[in-house]
Amino acid sequence: MTAPAFTGSIPQNYHTYLVPLIFDAYAKDMARRLAPGPNARVLELACGTGVVTKELLHAMPEDARLTATDLSLPMLEIARTFVGPDPRVTFQPADACAIPFGDRSFDLIACQYGVMFFPDKDKAMKEARRVLAPGGRYVFNVWGSLAQNPIARIGHETVGRLFPNNPPTFLHRLPFGYSDKKELERVVRAGGFAHVEAQTVEFPCVAPSAEDAARGFIEGTPVAVELSERGVTDMTPVRRAVTEALAKEFGDRPCRATMSAVVVTAS
């Protein structure tokens, strides 16, 4: 599968600004839902910079094992550093549409905000089902729509106004564009799972400043690549415009709003 362009400075900006803003709370929620038991074999797909990985390790007993995978090598490198040495975890590059492990290799699978990036979602779901042992569970989450995630929405709309003839589409098209519960149930069942639960989960999200939030969404995602493709060589004016819009809506220090996601458990 083709990886989104999380390259250059994007992975570090993502980890510095977006992880504490929108990923931490859901990572804790996912670790709680998975609750790995003794000798559990856990697979993490699209582990990113390791926020769920670290929470899973906090929740795992000493005899459980975690394999954390991602298609992006730069993201994996940050994850290794962020998580630190732990004999229970192995990091490995892997394509979620062609998982490089044998049938029934894992008892639990986690995937935080990766499913919407998989180009063949039916195939990826079948692969997850294939490597999951009988009685196992696959827990994944996807963002709600931009309307349900106002900081991202304001960022998207503000950048769009700066480029009215060719607006960047990444946020609407990928991370915030795959949250229909009927479609999620369809793809889970198409993968061979017998049981599926989809729950809307909302948390507050707070950035130390509106500029931090703006930097996360503009320079910590492939929006930065889209802007470069439109001739932007200095992100400062775009970041300033998004910062001002966010501060007006949600405050400057801190910048406070809400966020919404759909958490799916397949078994």
RATAPE-V635555 format. One line per field, one symbol per residue. psi: psi as a letter, one per 30 degrees, with the letter a starting at -180 (. if undefined). burial: 1 if it has 16 or more other ideal C-beta (glycine too) atoms within 10 Angstrom, else 0. A space follows every 10 residues. Layout:
psi: ???
burial: ???
This chain:
psi: lkkliilbfe eeeeeeeeef efeeefeeee eeeeikakgk jkkkkhfbgg eeeeeeeefk lfglkkjkll fjeeeeeeee eeelkkffkk kkkkkffikh llkhflfkkk jjhfeffkei eeeeeeeeee fklkflkjkl lkkaleffie eeeeeeeeee ffiffikkge eeedeggigk eeeeeeeeef fgkfkkkkkk kkllkkkele eeeeeefefg lgeeeeeefg gjfjfeeeee eeeeeeeeeg lejljkallk lkkkkk.
burial: 0011110001 1111111111 1111111111 1011010001 1111111111 1111111011 0001111111 1101110111 0010000010 1001111010 1000111111 1111111100 1011111110 1100011111 1111110111 1111110110 0000000101 1100111110 0001101100 1010010100 1000111011 1111111111 1111111000 0100100110 1110111001 0000101011 1111110
